[in-house]
């Protein structure tokens, strides 16, 4: 189920929240900047993996 944004996803989905907080702080900050573009756990994982590959 798509959520309004990353913030809403993290508030509503414990699996998304657990995944997000398992990521390095720097990655979390970049993902927060993408708040309006992340609506599902799939998008969260995809974006995080892309960021991690860039490092």
N, CA, C and O atoms as a GROMACS GRO file, in nm:
protein
  220
    1UNK      N    1   0.084  -0.118   0.000
    1UNK     CA    2   0.000   0.000   0.000
    1UNK      C    3   0.089   0.125   0.000
    1UNK      O    4   0.174   0.139   0.088
    2UNK      N    5   0.071   0.214  -0.096
    2UNK     CA    6   0.151   0.336  -0.098
    2UNK      C    7   0.107   0.435   0.011
    2UNK      O    8  -0.012   0.451   0.038
    3UNK      N    9   0.203   0.499   0.070
    3UNK     CA   10   0.177   0.600   0.172
    3UNK      C   11   0.202   0.738   0.112
    3UNK      O   12   0.258   0.750   0.002
    4UNK      N   13   0.161   0.840   0.183
    4UNK     CA   14   0.172   0.977   0.134
    4UNK      C   15   0.317   1.018   0.106
    4UNK      O   16   0.346   1.084   0.007
    5UNK      N   17   0.408   0.976   0.196
    5UNK     CA   18   0.550   1.010   0.183
    5UNK      C   19   0.631   0.921   0.276
    5UNK      O   20   0.576   0.836   0.346
    6UNK      N   21   0.761   0.941   0.278
    6UNK     CA   22   0.848   0.860   0.362
    6UNK      C   23   0.812   0.873   0.510
    6UNK      O   24   0.808   0.774   0.582
    7UNK      N   25   0.785   0.993   0.554
    7UNK     CA   26   0.752   1.014   0.696
    7UNK      C   27   0.630   0.932   0.736
    7UNK      O   28   0.629   0.867   0.841
    8UNK      N   29   0.528   0.933   0.653
    8UNK     CA   30   0.406   0.857   0.682
    8UNK      C   31   0.434   0.707   0.675
    8UNK      O   32   0.381   0.631   0.757
    9UNK      N   33   0.514   0.666   0.580
    9UNK     CA   34   0.554   0.525   0.569
    9UNK      C   35   0.623   0.478   0.696
    9UNK      O   36   0.591   0.371   0.748
   10UNK      N   37   0.716   0.557   0.746
   10UNK     CA   38   0.790   0.519   0.866
   10UNK      C   39   0.702   0.517   0.990
   10UNK      O   40   0.722   0.435   1.080
   11UNK      N   41   0.605   0.605   0.996
   11UNK     CA   42   0.512   0.607   1.109
   11UNK      C   43   0.418   0.488   1.108
   11UNK      O   44   0.375   0.440   1.213
   12UNK      N   45   0.385   0.439   0.989
   12UNK     CA   46   0.280   0.339   0.974
   12UNK      C   47   0.331   0.196   0.956
   12UNK      O   48   0.255   0.101   0.978
   13UNK      N   49   0.455   0.179   0.918
   13UNK     CA   50   0.506   0.046   0.885
   13UNK      C   51   0.630   0.014   0.968
   13UNK      O   52   0.735   0.076   0.951
   14UNK      N   53   0.616  -0.081   1.059
   14UNK     CA   54   0.730  -0.116   1.146
   14UNK      C   55   0.843  -0.180   1.065
   14UNK      O   56   0.960  -0.159   1.099
   15UNK      N   57   0.813  -0.256   0.961
   15UNK     CA   58   0.921  -0.317   0.881
   15UNK      C   59   0.998  -0.208   0.806
   15UNK      O   60   1.120  -0.216   0.794
   16UNK      N   61   0.929  -0.107   0.756
   16UNK     CA   62   0.996   0.004   0.689
   16UNK      C   63   1.080   0.084   0.788
   16UNK      O   64   1.193   0.123   0.758
   17UNK      N   65   1.024   0.106   0.905
   17UNK     CA   66   1.096   0.181   1.009
   17UNK      C   67   1.222   0.105   1.052
   17UNK      O   68   1.328   0.166   1.066
   18UNK      N   69   1.211  -0.027   1.073
   18UNK     CA   70   1.326  -0.107   1.112
   18UNK      C   71   1.434  -0.104   1.005
   18UNK      O   72   1.553  -0.091   1.036
   19UNK      N   73   1.394  -0.115   0.879
   19UNK     CA   74   1.491  -0.110   0.770
   19UNK      C   75   1.558   0.027   0.765
   19UNK      O   76   1.681   0.036   0.757
   20UNK      N   77   1.479   0.132   0.770
   20UNK     CA   78   1.532   0.268   0.762
   20UNK      C   79   1.637   0.292   0.871
   20UNK      O   80   1.745   0.344   0.843
   21UNK      N   81   1.606   0.254   0.995
   21UNK     CA   82   1.697   0.280   1.106
   21UNK      C   83   1.816   0.185   1.110
   21UNK      O   84   1.907   0.204   1.190
   22UNK      N   85   1.815   0.082   1.025
   22UNK     CA   86   1.932  -0.006   1.014
   22UNK      C   87   2.036   0.053   0.918
   22UNK      O   88   2.149   0.005   0.911
   23UNK      N   89   1.997   0.156   0.844
   23UNK     CA   90   2.086   0.219   0.746
   23UNK      C   91   2.180   0.318   0.814
   23UNK      O   92   2.147   0.372   0.919
   24UNK      N   93   2.296   0.342   0.753
   24UNK     CA   94   2.387   0.444   0.807
   24UNK      C   95   2.318   0.582   0.812
   24UNK      O   96   2.234   0.614   0.728
   25UNK      N   97   2.356   0.661   0.909
   25UNK     CA   98   2.296   0.793   0.927
   25UNK      C   99   2.301   0.881   0.804
   25UNK      O  100   2.205   0.953   0.774
   26UNK      N  101   2.412   0.876   0.732
   26UNK     CA  102   2.427   0.958   0.612
   26UNK      C  103   2.323   0.919   0.506
   26UNK      O  104   2.268   1.004   0.437
   27UNK      N  105   2.297   0.789   0.495
   27UNK     CA  106   2.197   0.740   0.399
   27UNK      C  107   2.058   0.784   0.444
   27UNK      O  108   1.976   0.825   0.361
   28UNK      N  109   2.032   0.777   0.573
   28UNK     CA  110   1.902   0.822   0.625
   28UNK      C  111   1.877   0.969   0.590
   28UNK      O  112   1.766   1.006   0.552
   29UNK      N  113   1.979   1.052   0.604
   29UNK     CA  114   1.963   1.194   0.573
   29UNK      C  115   1.930   1.216   0.426
   29UNK      O  116   1.845   1.298   0.393
   30UNK      N  117   1.997   1.144   0.338
   30UNK     CA  118   1.969   1.158   0.195
   30UNK      C  119   1.827   1.112   0.166
   30UNK      O  120   1.756   1.175   0.088
   31UNK      N  121   1.786   1.002   0.227
   31UNK     CA  122   1.650   0.952   0.206
   31UNK      C  123   1.547   1.052   0.258
   31UNK      O  124   1.441   1.069   0.198
   32UNK      N  125   1.577   1.118   0.369
   32UNK     CA  126   1.485   1.220   0.422
   32UNK      C  127   1.466   1.333   0.321
   32UNK      O  128   1.358   1.391   0.311
   33UNK      N  129   1.572   1.364   0.247
   33UNK     CA  130   1.561   1.467   0.143
   33UNK      C  131   1.470   1.423   0.029
   33UNK      O  132   1.419   1.506  -0.046
   34UNK      N  133   1.450   1.292   0.016
   34UNK     CA  134   1.364   1.235  -0.089
   34UNK      C  135   1.224   1.205  -0.035
   34UNK      O  136   1.148   1.130  -0.097
   35UNK      N  137   1.189   1.262   0.078
   35UNK     CA  138   1.064   1.232   0.150
   35UNK      C  139   0.941   1.222   0.060
   35UNK      O  140   0.865   1.126   0.070
   36UNK      N  141   0.921   1.319  -0.026
   36UNK     CA  142   0.799   1.325  -0.108
   36UNK      C  143   0.797   1.221  -0.220
   36UNK      O  144   0.694   1.203  -0.285
   37UNK      N  145   0.910   1.153  -0.244
   37UNK     CA  146   0.921   1.061  -0.357
   37UNK      C  147   0.924   0.914  -0.315
   37UNK      O  148   0.934   0.826  -0.400
   38UNK      N  149   0.914   0.888  -0.184
   38UNK     CA  150   0.917   0.750  -0.134
   38UNK      C  151   0.782   0.720  -0.070
   38UNK      O  152   0.739   0.787   0.024
   39UNK      N  153   0.714   0.618  -0.124
   39UNK     CA  154   0.578   0.586  -0.080
   39UNK      C  155   0.560   0.442  -0.035
   39UNK      O  156   0.457   0.408   0.024
   40UNK      N  157   0.660   0.356  -0.062
   40UNK     CA  158   0.648   0.214  -0.029
   40UNK      C  159   0.783   0.162   0.022
   40UNK      O  160   0.886   0.226   0.005
   41UNK      N  161   0.779   0.046   0.086
   41UNK     CA  162   0.903  -0.017   0.131
   41UNK      C  163   0.991  -0.050   0.011
   41UNK      O  164   1.113  -0.038   0.020
   42UNK      N  165   0.932  -0.091  -0.099
   42UNK     CA  166   1.009  -0.120  -0.220
   42UNK      C  167   1.087   0.004  -0.265
   42UNK      O  168   1.206  -0.005  -0.294
   43UNK      N  169   1.022   0.118  -0.270
   43UNK     CA  170   1.089   0.242  -0.310
   43UNK      C  171   1.198   0.280  -0.210
   43UNK      O  172   1.305   0.327  -0.249
   44UNK      N  173   1.170   0.260  -0.082
   44UNK     CA  174   1.269   0.289   0.021
   44UNK      C  175   1.394   0.204   0.002
   44UNK      O  176   1.506   0.255   0.003
   45UNK      N  177   1.375   0.074  -0.017
   45UNK     CA  178   1.488  -0.017  -0.038
   45UNK      C  179   1.564   0.017  -0.167
   45UNK      O  180   1.687   0.020  -0.168
   46UNK      N  181   1.490   0.042  -0.274
   46UNK     CA  182   1.552   0.074  -0.403
   46UNK      C  183   1.637   0.200  -0.392
   46UNK      O  184   1.751   0.201  -0.439
   47UNK      N  185   1.584   0.303  -0.331
   47UNK     CA  186   1.658   0.429  -0.319
   47UNK      C  187   1.780   0.412  -0.227
   47UNK      O  188   1.888   0.464  -0.257
   48UNK      N  189   1.763   0.339  -0.118
   48UNK     CA  190   1.874   0.317  -0.026
   48UNK      C  191   1.986   0.237  -0.094
   48UNK      O  192   2.104   0.269  -0.078
   49UNK      N  193   1.950   0.134  -0.168
   49UNK     CA  194   2.050   0.054  -0.238
   49UNK      C  195   2.125   0.139  -0.341
   49UNK      O  196   2.246   0.125  -0.357
   50UNK      N  197   2.053   0.226  -0.408
   50UNK     CA  198   2.116   0.314  -0.507
   50UNK      C  199   2.217   0.408  -0.436
   50UNK      O  200   2.328   0.427  -0.484
   51UNK      N  201   2.177   0.463  -0.325
   51UNK     CA  202   2.266   0.553  -0.250
   51UNK      C  203   2.389   0.476  -0.203
   51UNK      O  204   2.502   0.526  -0.215
   52UNK      N  205   2.369   0.356  -0.150
   52UNK     CA  206   2.481   0.278  -0.100
   52UNK      C  207   2.579   0.238  -0.211
   52UNK      O  208   2.699   0.230  -0.187
   53UNK      N  209   2.529   0.214  -0.330
   53UNK     CA  210   2.615   0.180  -0.444
   53UNK      C  211   2.700   0.299  -0.487
   53UNK      O  212   2.810   0.282  -0.541
   54UNK      N  213   2.650   0.420  -0.464
   54UNK     CA  214   2.721   0.541  -0.504
   54UNK      C  215   2.841   0.570  -0.413
   54UNK      O  216   2.927   0.651  -0.448
   55UNK      N  217   2.846   0.508  -0.299
   55UNK     CA  218   2.952   0.535  -0.200
   55UNK      C  219   3.077   0.456  -0.232
   55UNK      O  220   3.176   0.465  -0.159
   0.00000   0.00000   0.00000
